[in-house]
Amino acid sequence: MTWISLLLLGIILLLLVRQSASRITRTPWWLLWLVLMFPAFFIAIWTLVKGNQTVPTLLLVSLFILSSFSYVILLRRGQIPGTNGSSPSPETAALDTATEKESEIETKLLNRDEEAQLQGCFPWGLYYLQQIEYRPQAVICRGQMRGTSEKVFKTIQDNITHRFGDRFLVTFQMGLSNKPFFALIPRSRLPQVGQLHRPSLSLFLFLMTLLTTTMAGLALAQPDLTAAELSGNPRLVLAGLPYAVSLMAILGIHEMGHFLAARYYQIRATLPYFIPLPFALGTLGAFIQMRSPIPHRRALFDVGIAGPITGFLATIPLLVWGLSQSELVPLPDSATTGLDVTALNPRLSILFAVFCRLIFGSELTTLTAIDLHPVAIAGLLGLVVTALNLMPVGQLDGGHIVHAMYGHRVGAMIGQISRLLVLVLSFIQPWLFFWAIILFFMPAFDEPAVNDVSELDNWRDGLGLIALALLIVIIFPVPDPLSQILLTTHPTP
């Protein structure tokens, strides 16, 4: 299991470093990856030499600190001018570039006549324009807002489109002084979007993931099955389908929630791509890519929350049915809050314990564990996937949600704090440790919406708080006072 975890960590960190760090630094991505993986390599060597002997905690913590410090130093030494170290989008990167006078002259995007036309785009009664700044890839317009953000943005966007056509992407963002500003980004300098849909690739990955999850489900349903028995009776592979179909349905519905919400707001989004994994769970999940800017924070919220909500709603019936087919077994003496599906401690999660109580009633005691049916395993993974995506960090669904609720900078602060809290919680919930490490190296900043000054209505704020509460009841183990309610203290005679 240790080798599988290290391999998964290596793959995920590889993808993160290539996608994010390569945008903001000239330091080779493979060197950054090696630095991040140093603790993992040390653990692998330690396991080969020492066997099952545990790595001393102080040594392990020191390795992570050394690795993190070295990563930051290498990242900063090779930092590309004009980036802020938080893996910004092309739009936000343009706002942080050098402001030397010589650079402004060389990269001025408007002549005097066009600048006069631009000033006429800002009605003083809505947005009193005070200053125009030229950056290498954007024109920054600063002033005082005197109306509602939606009306101000729409009026000025329409005015600029009327006078300059489709030349600029107009964004409305909040500055450091908590004052909104406009940024005009030439569309010619935005990344060109290639082919949006690749149905053949999407179908291929779907079929490959169906195969790998079916084999993973077969290993869960019949752990003692040998290769000779399987080759003699290939129909035995059908025993893995309940797990495969259930898990892929949860992941697929989650991503389709994002996809349909994006289509509603006319955001260009790819079809879902599944990620096959030829061992362990059979998949690393699924994803879609947004290929056009998010218009406003309301759209950001709706697209972000659509996936976890639809995925969670798909998880509930599968988890309930799977638990009804599962069996109660004696709780092993060494049982913890780990993910042993043959003897799972129901105290693993508050929400999971609630579902177990509904299914098993008073038969569920403090001395019983659950031997999960493969469909119940898929349902449990559905809860885990929902929780991991709701983490309020960066470009995760939870990061989109808190960004939409509280703004770009406050959302980033929440992400920084959340990463530390998850790391602390992983000492209570060991299965979170791997994800806590991933979150630590994930950028805390989310990409801003085009109108990032707009605010949400009350019911969306309430729904966002419910989503964060759902995250808490999934990842927190059952505390002792609550276990007296959910679990029978002694078996019924």
C-alpha angles and dihedrals in degrees: 000000000000092000092049091051092049091049092050090048091051094050095047094045089048091055093045095049095046092048101042114018095044089064096059107032140048091214108113110263092224091058091051089049092051091051092051091046094050094098090048092050089049091051090050092051091044090053092051093049103033101029113208094350109130119245109245110260094228091052092048093049091048091052092052091048092049092047093048093046092049091048092053092047093051091044093052096043091057097036113145112235111255097036127101101210096253099099095253126195119252088262097053094038088062091060096059100052127122117292102200112144093238091054091049092055094048094049101037107147099195133047122220095270092049091047090055089050090050092053088054089059092070114075107210091222091061106027119006104211111219107164141015117204125190119217126179092260106017147035112232118207115193127188148113122300113222102175142039114306094239094052094043093049096046093047095049093041090053091047093051092046090050093052102033103025116212093335097112138042104221116213129181115206142164117254132215092267090055090253120128119240136183124236122197110202119188108239089219088068096050119098112272113244114228129199109337104202126038102180094173092055092044091051093046092052090046092054093044091050090048088055096047094045090047090055090046090050090050090054089052095046096043109019093169095054113124128213090244092055092048094049089049092051111022091178088077087079088075088075087074095057098084091060094041096048093044095049095043091047090055093047093043094049090047092055094041087056088060092043096051093045089051091050090051090059092041092246114155108242133167126237115267116280118205120210113220121211118190095213142026110024094357095240144045091214132258137278145185128210127227110223100183134047121276105249099217144342093268090060090044090055095046095047091045097049097038093077100051093042096050092041091050092049089052090048097055100068092041092049093047093049092044092051090050087059094046127093135231114237133178113279109249116240090240094047116139134168090282128125101262100149094192092060107013118181106231089215088074091101136008093227093043090052090052091055091046091052091051091052103038101028116187092351088077105087139165088263098054134086130187129247098209124222111229091252089052088052089054089049091050090050087050089059090047092049090049091051096046092050091048092058102123095232131120117302096352116114090258090051090055090049097052090041090055092045101044107016136260101291098038088047089054091051090051088051092053092050093044092056091057093046092051090050090053092045090052089072087064096035105037092187088068095059095085091050091045090059091049091050091051092062095038115101110257094210121088122208112264122243120243089254099032093163094068118105135216128249122248098261092054090049088052092048090050091054090049089052091052090048088052088055091053097049090049100050100035118086119232109276119224097255091052094044089064087063100040098038128049110237094218130021115262112248 
